[in-house]
Amino acid sequence: MRIIPLLAISTAGLLLAFSTQALALNEGDAVKQALRNSTFQQILSAREQQAQGESRATGRWFNPEISYERESLDVPGGESRETTLSLSQRFNLAGIKRLERSAARHHVDAEAARNTLLKRERVAQTRAAFYQSLMAEQHYARLDALYNDLNQLSTSIQARAEAGDASRYDAMRIAREVAIYAGRRLQLGSHLQAEKGRLEVLTGADASTLEGALLPRNDVTPSEEADLALHPLIAAYDAQVSRASTQATAAGRQRWPDMTLSLGRKDVDEPGFETDGHVVALGMELPIGSNGKHQAAASRSRADLLEAERQLAVQQLQAEHTAYIEQFQANKRASETLARHGGDSEEGALVTTARAAYNAGEISIMALLDAYRADYELQERRLEHALAARQAYIQWQQLTGK
């Protein structure tokens, strides 16, 4: 009869273990959650719909006009009445409307490139927040382990001091050191919660448990100039240049006049005479006050400006690409070097050696605490270099679209 409750408890324990494991958030899941954010998707959709709406509203035909005229005159013998009903349509024969539609499509392409940029920025922001949280988590875990180790050592020395086997000064000094690390532990705990809170705002997911490696396992590879030319920022500039050039062509054709064709019917009723007939009228605009000359010059200047900015953007991307690779490689090597001198490796067993020497009476309590500080500082520097390498790697990913 007691087997069933034990099985139930065992099953519940397994389910709890699997559910806890499932809650672990990795970089890929964090990025997917951030991109699926409803508000972010609404921003992307609104920008796209706005550009599409402006495109559909641009370059439309002129609306036709219906006019009705009635003229009444007093004449000998009665009244003369003339009634005219006509339909007028304005035409542009220079192809300006077609060019305006083409320019609007280039604007849609530019907005699409900007949306791609927004997505890359969102991904980079999420990755940065994820690894900031992971860094804070590992930093706190390292300090927590140090605090617990020192606390146990303090308790042991305090007991030895009460038994007369250790100096009261040693017990008092290490107790103060434990108090200092207790304060740091509280501070790092608060910082950890703040970083995870920022990550949860971006992803909308529980970030209580993170899964990943702070130091990138993969290396970065140089990109060709042609690859950088495919960057969304460059694509946006290309679309803007094409749009400005097309607008300049359209503005230059405004010196060609628009034509207006009117078709209608006219009725004439006079004393002793009545008739009706069709009316055909052709009107032509005189482009005197505004012929698009200055607008065309402004659009051509804008196209030249955008082309120059595009060239500068390519050069800037190349410089940033080189800098990110150098920063990544330097910080990765530094982190790996420090990792070889830390922990419990043969080269890094500083604390273990110092504790053995202290217990043997070979070194003082200050030398032992110095060993703890040196090991802790080394681990801090290792994590900082690992985070710097990861940040450079994220920036390289954002630039190359990896």
N, C-alpha and C positions, 0 to 999 in steps of 0.2 A: 504493500500500500504506500510505502514511502518512496518508491522508485519514481512514480509519476511526478511528484513535486520536484525531485532532483532533476529529472529530465527537463521539466519546464524551466527550472532555474538555469540549467545549462544552455538550453535553446535561447532563452532570453539574453544570456550573457554573450552568446555568439552573435545574435542579432544586434546587440549593443555595440559589439566590437566592429562589426561590419558597417553599422550606421556611422560610428565615429570615424572609421576610415574613409567612408564616402564623403564626409564633411570636409576632408582635406582639400584645400583650394590650391590649384597649380596655376602657372602663368597662362597656359592656353585657355583654361576655363575662365580665368579672370578677364582675359581679352574678349572672349566670346560674350560674356555677360555684359561687359561695358559697351560693346557695339550693339547689343540687343536692347539697351536701355531705351525705354519708350520716348523719353524727352529728347534724347539724342537723335533717334530715328525721326521724330517729328521735325527737328531742325533740318535734317537732310532732306526730308520730303518737302518741307515748306520752301526751301531754297530751290529745289528742282521744279516744283510746281510754279513758283513765281517766275522762273526763267522761261518755262514752257508757256505760261500765260502771256508774258510779254512778247514771246516769239509769235504766238498765234494772233496777237493783237496788232502786230507790226506788218506794214506793207499791204494792208487790205485795200480793196477797191473803194473809190469815193462813193458815198451814198447818193443814189439818184434823187432828184428834186421834182416835185410836182407843183406846178403853179397854176393859179386860176386868176384871170383878169376880167373885169367887167367895166366897161366904159359907157356912160350915158351922157348924151349931148342933146340940148334943145336946138332943133332946126326948124326952118319954116315949114309949116304943115304938120308938125308933130315932134317926135323924139327919135333920136338915132341911138341904137344900142349895139355894142360890140362885145362879144364874149369869147374869151380864149382860154382853152385848157391844154396844157402842154406838160411833157415829161422830159426832163433834162438829165444828161449823164456826162460827167467829166471824165476825160481819158488822159492818161499819161503815156505818151508814145516813146519816151526816152528809156524805159525799163527801170525807172527809179524804184518802183514798188518791188520788183524782183530783187534788186540789190538790197533794199531794206530788209526783205525776208532773209536773204543770205546773211546779212550782218547779224540779224537776230539769232540765226542758227549758230553762228560763231559764239555769240554770247551764251547760248545754252551749253556749248562745248566748254567754254571757260568756267561756267558754274559747275559743270560735272567734274572738271579737274580740281576745282576748289573743294568740292565735296570729298574727293579722294584725299586731298590734303587734310581735311578735317578728320577723316577716318584714321589716317596715319598718325596725326597728332593725338587722337583719342587712344590709339593703341599704345603709342609711346608713353603717354601720361599714365595709362593703366599699368604698363610694365614698370615704370619708375616707381609708382606707388606700391606695387607688389613687392619689389625688391627692397624698397625702403622699409616696408613692414617686416620682410624676412630678415633684413639686417638688424632691425630693432629686436626681433625675436631672438636671434642668435646672440646678440650683444647682451640681452637680459639673461639668457640661459647661461652664458659664460660667467656673468657677474653673480648670478644666483648660486652657481656651483662654487665660485670662489668664496662667497659669503658663508655658505654652509660648511665648507672646509675649514675656514678660519674660525667659525663659531664652534665647531667641534674641537678644534685645536685649543681655543680659548678655554673651553670647559675642562679639557684635559690638563692644561697648564694650571688652571685655577685649583683643580683638585690636587695636583702635585705641590702647589705652593702651600695649600692648607696642611698638607702632610709633611712639609718641610723639605721636599725634594726639588723645589724650583723657587726662583726668586719671586717675591711679591711684585717687584718692578715688572718682570716679564708678564705676569698675569694682568697687571694694570695696563701695560702698554698694548698688549694684544686686544684687551677688551675695548680700548679706545679705537683701535683699528677696525674692529668689528662694527662698532657704532657708526664709523665713517662710511663703511661699505653698506650698512643698513640704510643709510640715507640715500646713497647712490642707487641702491636697489629699488627704493620707492620711486625715485625720480625716473629711472629707466622703465619701471613698470607703467608709470603714467605716460611716458613717451611712446611706449609700445601700444598702449590702448588708443592713443591719438592717431598713430600711423595706421593702425588697423581700421579705425573709424573712417579715415579718409579713403582707404581702399574700399570699404563697404559702400560708401557714398557713390563711388564710381561704378562698382559692379552690381550693387544690390544683393550681393551674396554674403553669406556668413564667412568671415575671415578669421575665425577663432583658431583654426589650424591651417598652416601653410605648408606646402610641399614644393621643394625645389632646391637648386644649388645656387648660392650667391655668385660664385665665380663661374663665368661661362665656360662650358666644356668645348664649344666650337670655336674655331678661329675665324678671323675676318679676312676677306680676300679683296684685293684692289679691284675696282670697277673701271671699265673702259669709259672714255669720254662719251661714246655713243649711248652707253647705258644711263649716264647721268642726264643726257639730253631727253630721256624719256620720263624724267621726274615730273610729277603732276604740276609743280610750280612752273616748269618750262612749258608744259602743255597749255597751262592757263595763259602764259605770255604769248604763245603762238596763236591761240584763239583770239586774244585781244588785239594782236597785231593785224590779223586777218580781218577782224571786225572793223578796226579803224581804217584800214586800207579800203575796204568795201564802202564804208560810209563816206570816205573822201571821193570815191568814184561816183557814188550816188549824188553827193552834193555838187560835184562838177557838172552833172547833167541837168541841174535845175535851171540852167540858162535856156534849155529847150522848153518852149511854152507848152502848157497843158491845153487841150482842146475840149470844148463843151458842145455836145450835140443835143439839140432839142427837137422833139417831134410832138405835134399837137393838132388841134382842130380849132377853127375860128368860125363863129357865127356872126353875121351882120344883118341887122333888122332896122330898116329905115322906112319912112313913109312912102309907100308905093314900091318898095324894093326890099327884097329879102334874099339872102344867099349864104352859103357856107363853103368851107374848103379846108384843106390841110395846110399846116404850117411846119416848115423845116428851117431850123436856124443853126448856124455854126459859129461858135465863139472861140476866141483865142486869147490866152493870158499874155500880158506884156510883162516879162520879167525885168522890170526896171529897178524897183526899190530893193528887191531881194532876188538875187540870181544864184545864190549858193557859193559865190566866189570865196568869201571869207570863211564860210563853214568848211569848205573843201580844204583850204589852207590849214585850218585848225586841226582837221582830222588827219591830214598828212603829217603835221608836226607831232601829233599824238602817236601816230604809227612809228615815227622815227624814235620818239622818246621810249616807247615800249620795247622797240628792238634793241636799243642801247641798254635798257634795264635787263632785258633778257640775257644779253651777253655778260653783264655783270653778275647776274644770278648764276649762270653756268660756272663762271670763275669762282664765285663764292662757294658753290657746292663742291667744286673740285678741292678747294682749300680745306673746307670742313671735312671732306672725306679723308684726306690725308691726315688731318689732325686727329680725327677719331681713331684711325688705325694706330697711330703712334701712341695715343693715350691708352688705348686698350692693351697694346702689347707691353708697354712699360709697367702699367699697374698689374697686369696679370703675372708678369715675371716677378714683381716685388711681392705679391701675395703668395706665390708659390715658394719663393725663397724663405719668407717668414714662416710658412707652414712647415718647412723642413726643420726649423729651429724651435718649434713649439710643441705642446702636447706631451705625450709620453714616449716620443721617439728617443733614440739613443742620444741624438744631439740636443733634444729639447726637454729632457727630464730634469730641469733646473729645480723645480719645487721639491720633487722627490729626493734629490740629492741634498738640498738644503735642510729638509726636515730630518733626514738621517744624521746630517752633521750636527744639527741643533740637539737632537736627542743624545748624541754622543758627547756633547759639551764642547764641540770644536768651533762653533760660531755662536754669536749672540742673537738675541731676539730681533734686534734691528736688522742684522744680516738676513735672518729668515724672512722678515717682512719685506725686505728689499727684493728678495727672490720672488715672493708672491707678486709684488708690484711690477717687477720686470717681466714676469711671465704674462701678467694681465695686460700690460701695455703692449707687449708683442702681439697678443691676440687681437687687441683693439686695432693696431696698425694693419694687421693682416686683413681684418674685416673691412677696414676703410679702403684699402687697396682693392680688395675684391669688389666692393660696391662701386668704386671709381671705374674699374674695368667693365663692370656690368653696365654702368651708365653710358660709357663710351660705346659699348656694344649696342645698347638700345638706340643711341643716336645714329649709329651706322645702319641699323635695321630700318629706322625711320627714313633715312636718306635713300637707301637702296630699295626699300619696299619689301624687305625680307620678312 
